[in-house]
Amino acid sequence: MNRERLVAISYEADDELRKANLDVLDAQARVVFLAGLHPAERAPALRQAEVLIGWMLKRELRPGELDAARQLRFIQLLSAGADNVDFTAIPQGIVLAGNVGAYAKPIAEHVMAMALSMAKRIPQRHAALARGRFDQQIPSLTLDGAVCGILGFGGIGQAAARLMRAFGASIYSVNTSGRTGEPVEFAGTLADLPLVLAAADVLVIALPLTNGTRGIIGRRELAMMKPTAILVNVARADIVDERALYEHLSANPDFSAGIDTWWQEPWGGGTFRTAYPFLELPNVIGSPHNSGVVAGIEAFAARRAAENVGRYLRGDSLTGVVRPEDYTPGTKPLQARAFRSSEPP
């Protein structure tokens, strides 16, 4: 173990999560769990920490603690997204990375569950049966030969594409570069959004929520889509205009949506409410932002985050490096000279 280098972990970690971190990092650095420290020990630990692994930094860290962490060089999130990070509270020069791909496989399964349920019109047919209507003649949709547009072609998007291809769907991918090594029928950027929207039988939203993606799916974009299209959002709700989606679903009963992420989400299991009655619509399936929650996923994500920290400690290329300017207007770009990212653009 290198006792000179300190990795601090700010989220509450049970025995399984502690083991996941220590198995990866114990030989490379000293690991300290802040949540278990006495207040008198916490400040010295943060002052010595070179790396911080956190989940919800706003809740885990006290005001001013990052300013006092003078040795801190790298922050690794347990979460994939960085939209909950207050970048104004992070001192300049600290690199931050999301946990890219950690939840990709279970979320891709969730995408398929929602897409198939809506393609087969299962909620509508179930409701009709409950009313005593037994109609075998109404056709459903098939994914065989369908076009699946995937906005955000990182870990989640690529995992969803592999499952979609197994059902015979063609893949139209959108990412920041317009390039991918995955087998797709079309690869583009957000500049190609109108083309992808018009072609998609299923639209999967797997983008990070940034200044450039907030609200990109609005009334005009929804109108570009097929009347029978299926929209599945497993990213962040604010990528889609809430009112526009509700009105489009209300006016177009053959259009459907699977919604896992919501515009108003209670923290800690509080009462859930929506500004519009989405769940009264027959062409909507909802889930409580749990698409990535399966048995063992937290330990898997903790191990994956620790592996990226290991890359940092060894001086290797990092995955998931976040650009603060994508989240906070006016933030200066990070200096690329000290850190390299192996993530494709």
PEMO-V930618 format. One line per field, one symbol per residue. phi: phi as a letter, one per 40 degrees, with the letter a starting at -180 (. if undefined). psi: psi as a letter, one per 20 degrees, with the letter a starting at -180 (. if undefined). burial: I if it has 16 or more other C-alpha atoms within 10 Angstrom, else O. Layout:
BEGIN
phi = ???
psi = ???
burial = ???
END
This chain:
BEGIN
phi = .cccbbbbbcccbccccdccccdcbdcbacbbbcccccdcccccccccccbbbabbdcccbcdgccccccccbabbcccccbccccccccdcgccbbcccgcbcccccccdcccccccccfcdccccccccgcbbccccbcbccgcbbcbchbccccccccccccccgccbbbbaccgbacccbcababcccddcccccccbbbbbcccbdcbcgcbbdccccccccbcbbbbbbbcccbcccccccccccbcccaabbbbbcbbccggcccbbcbcdccccbbbbacfbcccbdgcccccccccccccdccccgcccbgcbcdccbbdgccccccccbbbcccc
psi = poihpppppiqppahghgggghhgihihrpppohhjqqhhhgghghhiphqpprfnhhhhqqpihhhimhiphpppqhqgqjijpniiioqqipppqrmpihjgghhhggggggggghhjkggghghgghjjpnoiioqrrqioirpopoonlbggghhhhggghhjjqqpoqpahhjqqiqoqhppaaihjggggghhphpopokqqorhiipkioaggghhirqhjqppoojeqhihpoggggghghginiiqrqoohpqhopqpkkappqqhqmgiipikppqqllkhjorpihghghgggghhhhhgghijrpqqjpqohiihopipqqqpihiqqpjpq.
burial = OOOOIIIIIIIOIOOOIIIIIIOIIIOIIIIIIIIOOOOOOIIOIIIIIIIIIIIIIOOOOOOOOIOOIOIIIIIIIIIIIIIOIOIOOIOOOOIIIIIIIIIIIIIIIIIIOIIIIIIIIIIIIOOOOOOOOOOOOOOOOOIOOIIIIIIIIIIIIIIIIIIIIOOOIIIIIIIOOIIIOOOIOOIIIIOOIOOIIIIIIIIIIIIIIIOOIIOOIIIOOIOIIIIIIIIIIIIIIIIIIIOIIIOIIIOOOIIIIIIIIIOOIOOOOOOOOOOOOIOOIIIIIIOOIOIIOOOOOIIIIIIIIIIIIIOIIOOOOIIIIIIIOIIIOOOOOIOOOOOOOOOOO
END
